[in-house]
Amino acid sequence: MIKKKLFGIIFIIGTLLIAGCGREDDKDMKEIEETASHIASEYMKVEEKMDFIVTSVDFFDGQGVTTVAVNGHEKGKKKELAVIIDYGDDYRVQGTAEN
């Protein structure tokens, strides 16, 4: 009986810890998206002389990968562009691409 209660308590605590970590990851991802979007807009303004409108941010998959693609377009235009940013390397812009 005590083993069942102990297991139940450990299970509940473990579930709460995992759920809490998930929320922290979401918060971190949101912060990364906001910072990368700002960096991409500023980069395109300075380097490409354009107002870059961010439409989405995609995280690259893989263990240890710290790269995002900030997708968007030039204000008033439809051609999709992406700014590749390594947030693990102080948000260094790695390049741009057309989508």
N, C-alpha and C positions, 0 to 999 in steps of 0.2 A: 504494500500500500504506500509506504514512504517512497519507494523507488518510483512509482507512478507519479506521485505528486512532484517529486524532485525533477523527474523528466519533463513534466508539464511546465514547471516553472522555468527550467532551462530553455525549453522550446519557445516559450513566450518571450523571454528575454532575447534570445537569438533572433527571433522574428522582428522584434522591435528594433534591434540594432541594425539588422539588414535594411529594414524599411527606412530608418533614419539616414543611413549611408546613401541610399538611393536619392533621397531628397537633396543631400549635400552635393552629389554629383550633378543633379539637375541645376542646382544653383551655380555651380562652377561652370557648367556648359553655357548657361545663360550669360554669365559674365564674360566668358571667352567670345561668345557670339557678338556681344555688344562692343567689346574692345576691338575685335578683328574687323567688324563692320566700320568702325570709326577709322581705323588704320587704313583700310582699303579705300574709303572715300577720300581721305587726305592724300594718299599715295596717287590716286588717279587724278586728283586736282592738281597736284604739283608736277607729276611726271608726264601725264597725258593731256593736261590742260582741259579737263572735262569734269562736269558735275556727275558723279557716279551715284546712281540710285540702287541701293541694296535691296534685293528681293528675297534672298535666302542665304543660309550658311550651312554647308555640308561638312561633316567631320569625316576624315579619311579613316578607314578601318585598319586595324592591325595593332598588335601589342607594341607599345612604346612609340606609336606614331602620334605626333603632336602637330598635325597639319590640317588646315581647313581650307575650303574653297568658298570664298565670299562671292556669290553670284549676284549679278545685277545688269544694269544697262545705263548708257549715257542718257541724261535727262533729255526727253523729247525724241529719243531714238528707240528702235526696237531690237537692235542687234545685241544679243546676250553676250556678256563678258564675265570672266571670273578672275579674281585676284587670289593667288595661292599664298597663304600665310602660315608660317611655322610659329605657333604660339609658345612652343617649348624653347624657342631661341629668341626670347624677348620680342615676339611678334614681328619677326623679320619677314619682309615680303620676298618670296622666292621667284615670283614672276606673274605674268598675266596670260590669259588664254581666251580665245573666242569659243563660245558654246554653240 
